Amino acid sequence: MAGADAELVLVPCVSAWPRLVVQICDPADAMLAYPVTGGSSRVTPSVEALLGRSRYRVLRHTGVPVSTTELSRTLRVAPSTVSHHLGVLLDAGLVSRARRGRSVLYRRTPAGQRLLDTGA
């Protein structure tokens, strides 16, 4: 991608998860499909009250696989605090965990997503 006429088209994509998809048919044009988080930005008072503000924030930010360290940076809280909340959410079946290389990643489960979607 060189020159002033080069374009990079960014495409949010549900089916790209968990990877980026790059398509270059012409050196002047490229497409990058990236996974969308699927999280909701609206605050659901009943869910927040049920989980507590901190745990609710952790659940909201697990729409894509994320590590404890990444969540700690994003939420600006101690890694031990994030780890505690993830443990509770994991025990409740609201997040799942999977090892990827040397990292452990957490992701919201369908039950966790339904809880956020319904506001129950």
C-alpha positions as protocol buffer text, in pm:
chain_id: "A"
residue {
  index: 1
  type: MET
  ca { x: 0 y: 0 z: 0 }
}
residue {
  index: 2
  type: ALA
  ca { x: 207 y: 284 z: -127 }
}
residue {
  index: 3
  type: GLY
  ca { x: 118 y: 618 z: -272 }
}
residue {
  index: 4
  type: ALA
  ca { x: -138 y: 888 z: -208 }
}
residue {
  index: 5
  type: ASP
  ca { x: -421 y: 693 z: -373 }
}
residue {
  index: 6
  type: ALA
  ca { x: -383 y: 384 z: -153 }
}
residue {
  index: 7
  type: GLU
  ca { x: -690 y: 293 z: 53 }
}
residue {
  index: 8
  type: LEU
  ca { x: -740 y: 81 z: 360 }
}
residue {
  index: 9
  type: VAL
  ca { x: -1104 y: -11 z: 412 }
}
residue {
  index: 10
  type: LEU
  ca { x: -1193 y: -108 z: 770 }
}
residue {
  index: 11
  type: VAL
  ca { x: -1487 y: -346 z: 802 }
}
residue {
  index: 12
  type: PRO
  ca { x: -1647 y: -446 z: 1134 }
}
residue {
  index: 13
  type: CYS
  ca { x: -1729 y: -815 z: 1109 }
}
residue {
  index: 14
  type: VAL
  ca { x: -1911 y: -1052 z: 1343 }
}
residue {
  index: 15
  type: SER
  ca { x: -1771 y: -1361 z: 1169 }
}
residue {
  index: 16
  type: ALA
  ca { x: -1408 y: -1244 z: 1186 }
}
residue {
  index: 17
  type: TRP
  ca { x: -1378 y: -1332 z: 1554 }
}
residue {
  index: 18
  type: PRO
  ca { x: -1121 y: -1405 z: 1690 }
}
residue {
  index: 19
  type: ARG
  ca { x: -890 y: -1298 z: 1408 }
}
residue {
  index: 20
  type: LEU
  ca { x: -833 y: -1010 z: 1172 }
}
residue {
  index: 21
  type: VAL
  ca { x: -902 y: -1077 z: 805 }
}
residue {
  index: 22
  type: VAL
  ca { x: -684 y: -900 z: 551 }
}
residue {
  index: 23
  type: GLN
  ca { x: -761 y: -895 z: 180 }
}
residue {
  index: 24
  type: ILE
  ca { x: -528 y: -730 z: -70 }
}
residue {
  index: 25
  type: CYS
  ca { x: -635 y: -771 z: -432 }
}
residue {
  index: 26
  type: ASP
  ca { x: -459 y: -462 z: -558 }
}
residue {
  index: 27
  type: PRO
  ca { x: -155 y: -298 z: -394 }
}
residue {
  index: 28
  type: ALA
  ca { x: -348 y: 30 z: -389 }
}
residue {
  index: 29
  type: ASP
  ca { x: -650 y: -113 z: -207 }
}
residue {
  index: 30
  type: ALA
  ca { x: -674 y: -332 z: 100 }
}
residue {
  index: 31
  type: MET
  ca { x: -953 y: -445 z: 329 }
}
residue {
  index: 32
  type: LEU
  ca { x: -917 y: -522 z: 698 }
}
residue {
  index: 33
  type: ALA
  ca { x: -1209 y: -698 z: 868 }
}
residue {
  index: 34
  type: TYR
  ca { x: -1196 y: -681 z: 1248 }
}
residue {
  index: 35
  type: PRO
  ca { x: -1411 y: -851 z: 1511 }
}
residue {
  index: 36
  type: VAL
  ca { x: -1683 y: -645 z: 1675 }
}
residue {
  index: 37
  type: THR
  ca { x: -1715 y: -666 z: 2053 }
}
residue {
  index: 38
  type: GLY
  ca { x: -2090 y: -715 z: 2065 }
}
residue {
  index: 39
  type: GLY
  ca { x: -2107 y: -529 z: 2395 }
}
residue {
  index: 40
  type: SER
  ca { x: -2376 y: -284 z: 2483 }
}
residue {
  index: 41
  type: SER
  ca { x: -2284 y: 66 z: 2595 }
}
residue {
  index: 42
  type: ARG
  ca { x: -2613 y: 126 z: 2775 }
}
residue {
  index: 43
  type: VAL
  ca { x: -2615 y: 73 z: 3149 }
}
residue {
  index: 44
  type: THR
  ca { x: -2881 y: -164 z: 3272 }
}
residue {
  index: 45
  type: PRO
  ca { x: -2944 y: -60 z: 3633 }
}
residue {
  index: 46
  type: SER
  ca { x: -3089 y: -396 z: 3743 }
}
residue {
  index: 47
  type: VAL
  ca { x: -2795 y: -598 z: 3607 }
}
residue {
  index: 48
  type: GLU
  ca { x: -2548 y: -349 z: 3748 }
}
residue {
  index: 49
  type: ALA
  ca { x: -2723 y: -367 z: 4087 }
}
residue {
  index: 50
  type: LEU
  ca { x: -2722 y: -747 z: 4076 }
}
residue {
  index: 51
  type: LEU
  ca { x: -2355 y: -786 z: 3983 }
}
residue {
  index: 52
  type: GLY
  ca { x: -2212 y: -470 z: 4134 }
}
residue {
  index: 53
  type: ARG
  ca { x: -2061 y: -194 z: 3923 }
}
residue {
  index: 54
  type: SER
  ca { x: -1709 y: -342 z: 3899 }
}
residue {
  index: 55
  type: ARG
  ca { x: -1821 y: -694 z: 3807 }
}
residue {
  index: 56
  type: TYR
  ca { x: -2073 y: -552 z: 3559 }
}
residue {
  index: 57
  type: ARG
  ca { x: -1794 y: -355 z: 3389 }
}
residue {
  index: 58
  type: VAL
  ca { x: -1578 y: -669 z: 3368 }
}
residue {
  index: 59
  type: LEU
  ca { x: -1865 y: -866 z: 3211 }
}
residue {
  index: 60
  type: ARG
  ca { x: -1935 y: -587 z: 2959 }
}
residue {
  index: 61
  type: HIS
  ca { x: -1571 y: -592 z: 2843 }
}
residue {
  index: 62
  type: THR
  ca { x: -1557 y: -968 z: 2775 }
}
residue {
  index: 63
  type: GLY
  ca { x: -1740 y: -960 z: 2441 }
}
residue {
  index: 64
  type: VAL
  ca { x: -1418 y: -1075 z: 2274 }
}
residue {
  index: 65
  type: PRO
  ca { x: -1147 y: -1292 z: 2432 }
}
residue {
  index: 66
  type: VAL
  ca { x: -943 y: -1081 z: 2669 }
}
residue {
  index: 67
  type: SER
  ca { x: -674 y: -1145 z: 2931 }
}
residue {
  index: 68
  type: THR
  ca { x: -677 y: -1036 z: 3293 }
}
residue {
  index: 69
  type: THR
  ca { x: -392 y: -794 z: 3215 }
}
residue {
  index: 70
  type: GLU
  ca { x: -580 y: -636 z: 2923 }
}
residue {
  index: 71
  type: LEU
  ca { x: -894 y: -595 z: 3133 }
}
residue {
  index: 72
  type: SER
  ca { x: -691 y: -446 z: 3416 }
}
residue {
  index: 73
  type: ARG
  ca { x: -547 y: -183 z: 3181 }
}
residue {
  index: 74
  type: THR
  ca { x: -880 y: -109 z: 3013 }
}
residue {
  index: 75
  type: LEU
  ca { x: -1074 y: -79 z: 3338 }
}
residue {
  index: 76
  type: ARG
  ca { x: -787 y: 82 z: 3531 }
}
residue {
  index: 77
  type: VAL
  ca { x: -812 y: -154 z: 3826 }
}
residue {
  index: 78
  type: ALA
  ca { x: -563 y: -393 z: 3985 }
}
residue {
  index: 79
  type: PRO
  ca { x: -510 y: -727 z: 3810 }
}
residue {
  index: 80
  type: SER
  ca { x: -600 y: -907 z: 4134 }
}
residue {
  index: 81
  type: THR
  ca { x: -938 y: -728 z: 4140 }
}
residue {
  index: 82
  type: VAL
  ca { x: -1009 y: -827 z: 3779 }
}
residue {
  index: 83
  type: SER
  ca { x: -901 y: -1184 z: 3854 }
}
residue {
  index: 84
  type: HIS
  ca { x: -1140 y: -1201 z: 4150 }
}
residue {
  index: 85
  type: HIS
  ca { x: -1435 y: -1074 z: 3945 }
}
residue {
  index: 86
  type: LEU
  ca { x: -1353 y: -1309 z: 3656 }
}
residue {
  index: 87
  type: GLY
  ca { x: -1348 y: -1602 z: 3900 }
}
residue {
  index: 88
  type: VAL
  ca { x: -1696 y: -1515 z: 4027 }
}
residue {
  index: 89
  type: LEU
  ca { x: -1828 y: -1467 z: 3671 }
}
residue {
  index: 90
  type: LEU
  ca { x: -1665 y: -1797 z: 3565 }
}
residue {
  index: 91
  type: ASP
  ca { x: -1827 y: -1985 z: 3856 }
}
residue {
  index: 92
  type: ALA
  ca { x: -2163 y: -1832 z: 3760 }
}
residue {
  index: 93
  type: GLY
  ca { x: -2124 y: -1947 z: 3398 }
}
residue {
  index: 94
  type: LEU
  ca { x: -2125 y: -1589 z: 3266 }
}
residue {
  index: 95
  type: VAL
  ca { x: -1772 y: -1608 z: 3118 }
}
residue {
  index: 96
  type: SER
  ca { x: -1557 y: -1892 z: 2990 }
}
residue {
  index: 97
  type: ARG
  ca { x: -1181 y: -1921 z: 2981 }
}
residue {
  index: 98
  type: ALA
  ca { x: -943 y: -2073 z: 2731 }
}
residue {
  index: 99
  type: ARG
  ca { x: -567 y: -2093 z: 2707 }
}
residue {
  index: 100
  type: ARG
  ca { x: -410 y: -1945 z: 2396 }
}
residue {
  index: 101
  type: GLY
  ca { x: -35 y: -1998 z: 2402 }
}
residue {
  index: 102
  type: ARG
  ca { x: 91 y: -1852 z: 2729 }
}
residue {
  index: 103
  type: SER
  ca { x: -222 y: -1643 z: 2785 }
}
residue {
  index: 104
  type: VAL
  ca { x: -551 y: -1726 z: 2950 }
}
residue {
  index: 105
  type: LEU
  ca { x: -837 y: -1547 z: 2778 }
}
residue {
  index: 106
  type: TYR
  ca { x: -1187 y: -1488 z: 2910 }
}
residue {
  index: 107
  type: ARG
  ca { x: -1498 y: -1439 z: 2699 }
}
residue {
  index: 108
  type: ARG
  ca { x: -1861 y: -1376 z: 2780 }
}
residue {
  index: 109
  type: THR
  ca { x: -2079 y: -1687 z: 2744 }
}
residue {
  index: 110
  type: PRO
  ca { x: -2422 y: -1689 z: 2580 }
}
residue {
  index: 111
  type: ALA
  ca { x: -2570 y: -1679 z: 2932 }
}
residue {
  index: 112
  type: GLY
  ca { x: -2362 y: -1370 z: 3012 }
}
residue {
  index: 113
  type: GLN
  ca { x: -2472 y: -1208 z: 2687 }
}
residue {
  index: 114
  type: ARG
  ca { x: -2839 y: -1286 z: 2757 }
}
residue {
  index: 115
  type: LEU
  ca { x: -2806 y: -1130 z: 3100 }
}
residue {
  index: 116
  type: LEU
  ca { x: -2672 y: -808 z: 2947 }
}
residue {
  index: 117
  type: ASP
  ca { x: -2929 y: -815 z: 2664 }
}
residue {
  index: 118
  type: THR
  ca { x: -3234 y: -869 z: 2879 }
}
residue {
  index: 119
  type: GLY
  ca { x: -3138 y: -647 z: 3168 }
}
residue {
  index: 120
  type: ALA
  ca { x: -3268 y: -916 z: 3403 }
}
